[in-house]
């Protein structure tokens, strides 16, 4: 037995504050996704030749469908 007592502190986070933090994190993630998506679109429009554009657009649509299916069905 030690002669020192260890105090335990229980930190209780209310569900409301936890939910608010999740909403803020979700909003920030969505905003970051929109900003990165717009930046990528601008870069594609400016620097990719039109002949390659249809291939790039097809690949992006396939990636979008895959991500959408993962989001909906998992």
TIVO-2410 file (N, C-alpha, C; in nm, 3 decimals):
# residues 74
REC num residu      c1      c2      c3 atome chaine
REC   1      X   0.084  -0.119   0.000     N      A
REC   1      X   0.000   0.000   0.000    CA      A
REC   1      X   0.088   0.125   0.000     C      A
REC   2      X   0.055   0.214  -0.087     N      A
REC   2      X   0.130   0.340  -0.087    CA      A
REC   2      X   0.062   0.438   0.007     C      A
REC   3      X   0.142   0.532   0.053     N      A
REC   3      X   0.086   0.630   0.146    CA      A
REC   3      X   0.019   0.747   0.075     C      A
REC   4      X   0.027   0.749  -0.057     N      A
REC   4      X  -0.035   0.858  -0.133    CA      A
REC   4      X  -0.165   0.808  -0.195     C      A
REC   5      X  -0.265   0.888  -0.188     N      A
REC   5      X  -0.393   0.855  -0.251    CA      A
REC   5      X  -0.399   0.920  -0.389     C      A
REC   6      X  -0.444   0.846  -0.483     N      A
REC   6      X  -0.458   0.898  -0.619    CA      A
REC   6      X  -0.603   0.939  -0.638     C      A
REC   7      X  -0.621   1.063  -0.675     N      A
REC   7      X  -0.757   1.112  -0.700    CA      A
REC   7      X  -0.794   1.084  -0.845     C      A
REC   8      X  -0.915   1.041  -0.864     N      A
REC   8      X  -0.965   1.018  -0.999    CA      A
REC   8      X  -1.065   1.126  -1.035     C      A
REC   9      X  -1.049   1.181  -1.152     N      A
REC   9      X  -1.140   1.284  -1.199    CA      A
REC   9      X  -1.219   1.228  -1.316     C      A
REC  10      X  -1.347   1.227  -1.302     N      A
REC  10      X  -1.434   1.183  -1.411    CA      A
REC  10      X  -1.482   1.305  -1.487     C      A
REC  11      X  -1.444   1.312  -1.612     N      A
REC  11      X  -1.485   1.424  -1.696    CA      A
REC  11      X  -1.608   1.378  -1.775     C      A
REC  12      X  -1.715   1.447  -1.756     N      A
REC  12      X  -1.840   1.411  -1.824    CA      A
REC  12      X  -1.865   1.512  -1.935     C      A
REC  13      X  -1.875   1.462  -2.054     N      A
REC  13      X  -1.907   1.547  -2.168    CA      A
REC  13      X  -2.055   1.528  -2.198     C      A
REC  14      X  -2.126   1.635  -2.199     N      A
REC  14      X  -2.269   1.622  -2.225    CA      A
REC  14      X  -2.292   1.582  -2.370     C      A
REC  15      X  -2.398   1.508  -2.396     N      A
REC  15      X  -2.426   1.467  -2.535    CA      A
REC  15      X  -2.445   1.585  -2.629     C      A
REC  16      X  -2.496   1.694  -2.575     N      A
REC  16      X  -2.520   1.810  -2.660    CA      A
REC  16      X  -2.389   1.866  -2.714     C      A
REC  17      X  -2.290   1.884  -2.628     N      A
REC  17      X  -2.163   1.940  -2.675    CA      A
REC  17      X  -2.093   1.843  -2.770     C      A
REC  18      X  -2.106   1.713  -2.744     N      A
REC  18      X  -2.047   1.614  -2.832    CA      A
REC  18      X  -2.112   1.621  -2.970     C      A
REC  19      X  -2.243   1.636  -2.972     N      A
REC  19      X  -2.315   1.647  -3.099    CA      A
REC  19      X  -2.276   1.774  -3.174     C      A
REC  20      X  -2.259   1.884  -3.100     N      A
REC  20      X  -2.218   2.009  -3.164    CA      A
REC  20      X  -2.079   1.995  -3.226     C      A
REC  21      X  -1.988   1.928  -3.155     N      A
REC  21      X  -1.853   1.909  -3.210    CA      A
REC  21      X  -1.857   1.822  -3.335     C      A
REC  22      X  -1.942   1.720  -3.334     N      A
REC  22      X  -1.954   1.636  -3.453    CA      A
REC  22      X  -2.009   1.715  -3.570     C      A
REC  23      X  -2.108   1.800  -3.544     N      A
REC  23      X  -2.165   1.881  -3.652    CA      A
REC  23      X  -2.060   1.975  -3.710     C      A
REC  24      X  -1.982   2.039  -3.621     N      A
REC  24      X  -1.878   2.130  -3.669    CA      A
REC  24      X  -1.774   2.055  -3.751     C      A
REC  25      X  -1.734   1.937  -3.702     N      A
REC  25      X  -1.636   1.857  -3.776    CA      A
REC  25      X  -1.689   1.812  -3.910     C      A
REC  26      X  -1.816   1.774  -3.913     N      A
REC  26      X  -1.878   1.730  -4.038    CA      A
REC  26      X  -1.887   1.847  -4.137     C      A
REC  27      X  -1.924   1.963  -4.086     N      A
REC  27      X  -1.933   2.082  -4.171    CA      A
REC  27      X  -1.797   2.120  -4.226     C      A
REC  28      X  -1.694   2.117  -4.141     N      A
REC  28      X  -1.559   2.150  -4.187    CA      A
REC  28      X  -1.511   2.050  -4.292     C      A
REC  29      X  -1.543   1.922  -4.272     N      A
REC  29      X  -1.503   1.821  -4.369    CA      A
REC  29      X  -1.572   1.843  -4.503     C      A
REC  30      X  -1.701   1.877  -4.499     N      A
REC  30      X  -1.773   1.904  -4.623    CA      A
REC  30      X  -1.718   2.027  -4.694     C      A
REC  31      X  -1.689   2.132  -4.616     N      A
REC  31      X  -1.635   2.254  -4.677    CA      A
REC  31      X  -1.500   2.226  -4.740     C      A
REC  32      X  -1.416   2.148  -4.673     N      A
REC  32      X  -1.285   2.113  -4.729    CA      A
REC  32      X  -1.302   2.033  -4.858     C      A
REC  33      X  -1.398   1.941  -4.859     N      A
REC  33      X  -1.424   1.863  -4.979    CA      A
REC  33      X  -1.470   1.948  -5.095     C      A
REC  34      X  -1.557   2.046  -5.066     N      A
REC  34      X  -1.605   2.135  -5.171    CA      A
REC  34      X  -1.491   2.220  -5.225     C      A
REC  35      X  -1.408   2.273  -5.136     N      A
REC  35      X  -1.295   2.357  -5.179    CA      A
REC  35      X  -1.197   2.276  -5.263     C      A
REC  36      X  -1.164   2.155  -5.218     N      A
REC  36      X  -1.071   2.072  -5.294    CA      A
REC  36      X  -1.132   2.030  -5.428     C      A
REC  37      X  -1.262   2.002  -5.430     N      A
REC  37      X  -1.329   1.965  -5.554    CA      A
REC  37      X  -1.328   2.079  -5.656     C      A
REC  38      X  -1.359   2.199  -5.608     N      A
REC  38      X  -1.358   2.315  -5.699    CA      A
REC  38      X  -1.217   2.344  -5.749     C      A
REC  39      X  -1.119   2.332  -5.661     N      A
REC  39      X  -0.980   2.354  -5.702    CA      A
REC  39      X  -0.939   2.252  -5.808     C      A
REC  40      X  -0.974   2.126  -5.785     N      A
REC  40      X  -0.942   2.022  -5.883    CA      A
REC  40      X  -1.011   2.046  -6.016     C      A
REC  41      X  -1.137   2.091  -6.012     N      A
REC  41      X  -1.210   2.119  -6.136    CA      A
REC  41      X  -1.145   2.234  -6.213     C      A
REC  42      X  -1.106   2.338  -6.142     N      A
REC  42      X  -1.041   2.452  -6.208    CA      A
REC  42      X  -0.909   2.409  -6.271     C      A
REC  43      X  -0.831   2.329  -6.199     N      A
REC  43      X  -0.703   2.281  -6.253    CA      A
REC  43      X  -0.727   2.195  -6.377     C      A
REC  44      X  -0.830   2.107  -6.372     N      A
REC  44      X  -0.859   2.024  -6.489    CA      A
REC  44      X  -0.899   2.108  -6.609     C      A
REC  45      X  -0.986   2.206  -6.587     N      A
REC  45      X  -1.033   2.289  -6.698    CA      A
REC  45      X  -0.919   2.368  -6.759     C      A
REC  46      X  -0.829   2.417  -6.675     N      A
REC  46      X  -0.722   2.504  -6.726    CA      A
REC  46      X  -0.610   2.426  -6.795     C      A
REC  47      X  -0.575   2.309  -6.742     N      A
REC  47      X  -0.451   2.246  -6.786    CA      A
REC  47      X  -0.467   2.116  -6.865     C      A
REC  48      X  -0.586   2.058  -6.866     N      A
REC  48      X  -0.603   1.931  -6.939    CA      A
REC  48      X  -0.659   1.960  -7.078     C      A
REC  49      X  -0.597   1.906  -7.183     N      A
REC  49      X  -0.650   1.927  -7.318    CA      A
REC  49      X  -0.789   1.864  -7.334     C      A
REC  50      X  -0.866   1.916  -7.429     N      A
REC  50      X  -1.005   1.873  -7.445    CA      A
REC  50      X  -1.014   1.726  -7.486     C      A
REC  51      X  -0.918   1.675  -7.561     N      A
REC  51      X  -0.923   1.534  -7.603    CA      A
REC  51      X  -0.917   1.440  -7.482     C      A
REC  52      X  -0.843   1.479  -7.381     N      A
REC  52      X  -0.829   1.394  -7.262    CA      A
REC  52      X  -0.944   1.417  -7.166     C      A
REC  53      X  -1.016   1.528  -7.185     N      A
REC  53      X  -1.121   1.568  -7.091    CA      A
REC  53      X  -1.227   1.462  -7.072     C      A
REC  54      X  -1.271   1.398  -7.180     N      A
REC  54      X  -1.378   1.299  -7.169    CA      A
REC  54      X  -1.332   1.178  -7.087     C      A
REC  55      X  -1.207   1.138  -7.106     N      A
REC  55      X  -1.153   1.027  -7.027    CA      A
REC  55      X  -1.148   1.064  -6.880     C      A
REC  56      X  -1.098   1.183  -6.850     N      A
REC  56      X  -1.089   1.229  -6.711    CA      A
REC  56      X  -1.228   1.240  -6.650     C      A
REC  57      X  -1.322   1.293  -6.726     N      A
REC  57      X  -1.459   1.307  -6.677    CA      A
REC  57      X  -1.521   1.170  -6.648     C      A
REC  58      X  -1.497   1.073  -6.736     N      A
REC  58      X  -1.548   0.938  -6.715    CA      A
REC  58      X  -1.490   0.876  -6.588     C      A
REC  59      X  -1.360   0.892  -6.568     N      A
REC  59      X  -1.294   0.838  -6.448    CA      A
REC  59      X  -1.351   0.903  -6.322     C      A
REC  60      X  -1.372   1.035  -6.325     N      A
REC  60      X  -1.427   1.105  -6.210    CA      A
REC  60      X  -1.570   1.059  -6.179     C      A
REC  61      X  -1.649   1.035  -6.283     N      A
REC  61      X  -1.786   0.987  -6.262    CA      A
REC  61      X  -1.785   0.847  -6.200     C      A
REC  62      X  -1.696   0.761  -6.247     N      A
REC  62      X  -1.686   0.626  -6.191    CA      A
REC  62      X  -1.645   0.633  -6.044     C      A
REC  63      X  -1.546   0.717  -6.012     N      A
REC  63      X  -1.503   0.732  -5.872    CA      A
REC  63      X  -1.618   0.784  -5.787     C      A
REC  64      X  -1.692   0.880  -5.839     N      A
REC  64      X  -1.806   0.935  -5.764    CA      A
REC  64      X  -1.911   0.828  -5.737     C      A
REC  65      X  -1.940   0.746  -5.837     N      A
REC  65      X  -2.041   0.640  -5.819    CA      A
REC  65      X  -1.993   0.538  -5.716     C      A
REC  66      X  -1.865   0.503  -5.719     N      A
REC  66      X  -1.811   0.408  -5.621    CA      A
REC  66      X  -1.822   0.464  -5.480     C      A
REC  67      X  -1.784   0.590  -5.462     N      A
REC  67      X  -1.792   0.653  -5.329    CA      A
REC  67      X  -1.937   0.662  -5.284     C      A
REC  68      X  -2.027   0.697  -5.375     N      A
REC  68      X  -2.168   0.707  -5.341    CA      A
REC  68      X  -2.224   0.571  -5.298     C      A
REC  69      X  -2.186   0.466  -5.370     N      A
REC  69      X  -2.233   0.331  -5.334    CA      A
REC  69      X  -2.179   0.289  -5.198     C      A
REC  70      X  -2.053   0.321  -5.169     N      A
REC  70      X  -1.997   0.288  -5.038    CA      A
REC  70      X  -2.071   0.364  -4.928     C      A
REC  71      X  -2.104   0.488  -4.954     N      A
REC  71      X  -2.173   0.569  -4.854    CA      A
REC  71      X  -2.315   0.517  -4.830     C      A
REC  72      X  -2.383   0.475  -4.937     N      A
REC  72      X  -2.522   0.433  -4.923    CA      A
REC  72      X  -2.538   0.292  -4.868     C      A
REC  73      X  -2.448   0.201  -4.904     N      A
REC  73      X  -2.471   0.061  -4.875    CA      A
REC  73      X  -2.381   0.003  -4.766     C      A
REC  74      X  -2.295   0.082  -4.704     N      A
REC  74      X  -2.210   0.029  -4.596    CA      A
REC  74      X  -2.238   0.101  -4.467     C      A
***
